Amino acid sequence: MKINRRVGDSPRARGCMTDSNCPDIFELSDGRFAVIGTEMTERIRGILPADAGVGPGERIVVVTRETFTRARGDIPEV
């Protein structure tokens, strides 16, 4: 597996000048996406809708709204 590309602007372009607390999104060579964000599984698990769940090996990761909105144009429709 490899990283094909960054999706959206780099953290520096969004004003993050450190190596921490800078969310990021990458498209992987297998078509999936990798997200760097704040791990909040236990905090959010209890407020998930009834038809949502977090399986073994999964984590809920939170990124800023700006990270997602600035990535919107880079996310393929299909």
Residue pairs with C-beta under 8 A, 6 or more apart in sequence:
1 28
1 29
1 30
2 28
2 29
3 26
3 27
3 28
3 29
3 34
4 26
4 27
4 28
4 29
5 26
5 27
5 74
6 24
6 25
6 26
6 27
6 74
7 25
7 26
7 27
7 33
7 71
7 74
7 75
8 25
8 67
8 68
8 70
8 71
8 72
8 73
8 74
9 70
9 71
10 24
11 22
11 23
11 24
14 22
14 66
14 67
14 70
16 22
21 38
22 36
23 35
23 36
23 37
23 38
23 63
23 64
23 67
24 35
24 36
24 67
25 33
25 34
25 35
25 36
25 63
25 67
25 68
25 71
26 33
26 34
26 35
27 33
28 34
35 61
35 63
36 61
36 63
37 61
37 62
37 63
37 67
38 61
38 62
38 63
39 59
39 60
39 61
40 60
40 61
40 62
41 54
41 58
41 59
41 60
44 60
44 62
45 54
45 60
48 54
54 60
